[in-house]
Each structure stands twice: as structure tokens, then as C-alpha cells.
């Protein structure tokens, strides 16, 4: 499912099912988006954040792992960022 124009954040989560933690539907959607819909542009210097672009509308999306206290940074999130922020954070030439 492509990202809607009104979306600004897709926040993943984990759910406890049958005695184990599993990814929720938002995590599955994020993983599908970054493998099939979005174009990888850059990786942050710390390696924990990745910048993607939606080729349909040119918007920039940042993949993060916002729960540093959890194993592997926890479930991923995908958030919209503006081109100025992307340029500064990822040391890119003008976008």
C-alpha cells in the first residue's frame, strides 16, 4: 500500500502473540515500502537512520529505530522529513 499524501509517520510496534514478540502490521508495511516502493538515498553517519525518497511524489522519508533501550533499537518507524533537514543531516548536495 503506497504512502498516502496525508501520512507523515508510520510507527511500527511489536505485539505479544503465542508467547513471543512479533512485528505488527505497521512494521510489515514499512519493510514492504523500503524494499518495493521507496528509493534509498543515504545512511546517517551512525548507521541507525536511513533516508529514502518516494519516487511518486519526491517526498523524503527517514527510517529510524527510536527505541534505543530495546534490542536492535526496537521496531522501526518511517517519518516524513523536509528536503532542508535531509540535506543537513545526510550531508547531501542540494536536493
Buried (B, 14 or more C-beta within 10 A) or exposed (E): EEBEEEEEEBBBBBEEEEEEEEBBEBBEBBBEBBEEBBEEBBEBEEEEBBBBBBEEEEBBBBBBBBBEEEEEBBBBBBBBBEBEBBBEBBEEEEB
